[in-house]
Amino acid sequence: YRWWEELAAAEPPATEPTAWDGNGHAYAVGDLVSHGGKTYKVLQAHTSQPGWTPTVVPALYAVQ
């Protein structure tokens, strides 16, 4: 069960938001990002793209 130990040791999502990055940034469920003066929580794991801002793709982000 070595793989389970590695998953359990993974760092939890950040509790402080980071600025949204649209240049191929890998986001995990639960990550917090700031964009346009608001904080968003990532709903689905994805790799960002320039036009996929939190305000444009509500399936990926929820306002906090």
C-alpha positions as a printed NumPy array, in Angstrom:
array([[  0.   ,   0.   ,   0.   ],
       [  2.902,   2.307,  -0.629],
       [  0.872,   4.439,  -3.06 ],
       [ -1.61 ,   5.203,  -0.292],
       [  1.138,   6.558,   1.951],
       [  2.313,   8.897,  -0.808],
       [ -1.197,  10.23 ,  -1.373],
       [ -1.762,  10.721,   2.332],
       [  1.493,  12.676,   2.576],
       [  0.458,  15.138,  -0.17 ],
       [  0.122,  18.751,   0.895],
       [ -3.421,  20.039,   1.426],
       [ -4.705,  22.84 ,  -0.815],
       [ -3.545,  26.336,   0.089],
       [ -5.707,  28.257,   2.531],
       [ -4.695,  31.632,   1.056],
       [ -5.569,  32.436,  -2.544],
       [ -2.895,  32.925,  -5.182],
       [ -3.348,  35.105,  -8.24 ],
       [ -5.056,  33.237, -11.08 ],
       [ -2.561,  32.128, -13.742],
       [ -3.857,  31.395, -17.243],
       [ -0.581,  30.096, -18.637],
       [ -0.923,  26.33 , -18.28 ],
       [ -1.049,  26.246, -14.481],
       [ -2.245,  22.905, -13.042],
       [ -5.048,  23.507, -10.519],
       [ -6.322,  20.898,  -8.075],
       [ -9.772,  20.665,  -6.528],
       [ -9.916,  22.979,  -3.531],
       [ -7.187,  25.392,  -4.647],
       [ -8.   ,  29.042,  -3.995],
       [ -7.308,  31.716,  -6.61 ],
       [ -7.899,  35.448,  -6.726],
       [ -9.126,  37.178,  -9.862],
       [-10.812,  40.524, -10.384],
       [-10.813,  41.3  ,  -6.662],
       [-12.64 ,  38.091,  -5.687],
       [-11.544,  34.721,  -4.31 ],
       [-12.555,  31.532,  -6.109],
       [-12.344,  27.862,  -5.142],
       [-11.385,  25.359,  -7.846],
       [-14.198,  22.833,  -8.393],
       [-12.542,  20.574, -10.979],
       [ -8.893,  19.739, -11.476],
       [ -7.661,  21.275, -14.722],
       [ -4.813,  23.032, -16.49 ],
       [ -5.539,  26.7  , -17.05 ],
       [ -5.739,  28.378, -20.427],
       [ -5.654,  32.109, -21.175],
       [ -9.401,  32.543, -21.794],
       [-10.606,  30.277, -18.974],
       [-10.849,  32.921, -16.268],
       [-12.907,  32.185, -13.161],
       [-15.573,  34.635, -14.353],
       [-15.921,  32.908, -17.742],
       [-15.902,  29.222, -16.704],
       [-18.168,  28.758, -13.664],
       [-17.934,  24.96 , -14.01 ],
       [-14.324,  25.2  , -12.825],
       [-14.56 ,  27.886, -10.111],
       [-16.946,  29.003,  -7.373],
       [-16.886,  32.421,  -5.7  ],
       [-15.942,  32.185,  -2.015]])
